[in-house]
Amino acid sequence: NAGVTQTPKFRILKIGQSMTLQCTQDMNHNYMYWYRQDPGMGLKLIYYSVGAGITDKGEVPNGYNVSRSTTEDFPLRLELAAPSQTSVYFCASSYSVTTNTGELFFGEGSRLTVL
Amino acid sequence: GENVEQHPSTLSVQEGDSAVIKCTYSDSASNYFPWYKQELGKRPQLIIDIRSNVGEKKDQRIAVTLNKTAKHFSLHITETQPEDSAVYFCAAPLSGGYNKLIFGAGTRLAVHP
């Protein structure tokens, strides 16, 4: 299994541009998440999904949108990029709460810089 | 609102010493408390977790203790080694449940030979 795969790994955006961070997992996990990690800081939950067609806001959803059309994919859309969105973005997935583990499996991260 | 507070933000120990990191949480319904380790430039990885029906869990040199009454849980690392140097994050569920985790701000642990 490849686990959780994120693309791109690095991206520089100009203020006002839009882009989509891609995330796919091959572990058949129901739950998927997007976190952002600012330098020297913890992980902030942006959006999460409990299954295909279901998404909900996390702690810091403003400026972002998500969709979950399949179990495998959970793209994160940035509209009108701002310097405050400069961060490392991590996608993660986990099993359903009905199983025995709540472990999050993270992707390698996508480093985004908005100039 | 619901949050997770983590202390200390940095911790420096000599190799062989013990390290303790403490987290407090606000949601009394929280029932799952994991700890993640993030090495420099890498993704976070789960090192140990505990559920609310137990007070302590050990895995070799690491252990986690939970005090539900006081709403805090701690990570204990014994006989620290240089490879334990990393940032450690605690987490707790937002509004209950096992998933939808909120993370603490992290503790940067440095183990000096």
Interface residues (C-beta under 8 A of the other chain):
Chain A: Y31 Y33 Y35 G40 M41 G42 L43 K44 L45 Y48 V50 G58 E59 F90 S94 V97 G102 E103 L104 F106 G107 E108 G109
Chain B: Q6 Y32 P34 Y36 R43 P44 Q45 L46 D49 F89 L94 G97 Y98 N99 K100 L101 I102 F103 G104 A105 G106
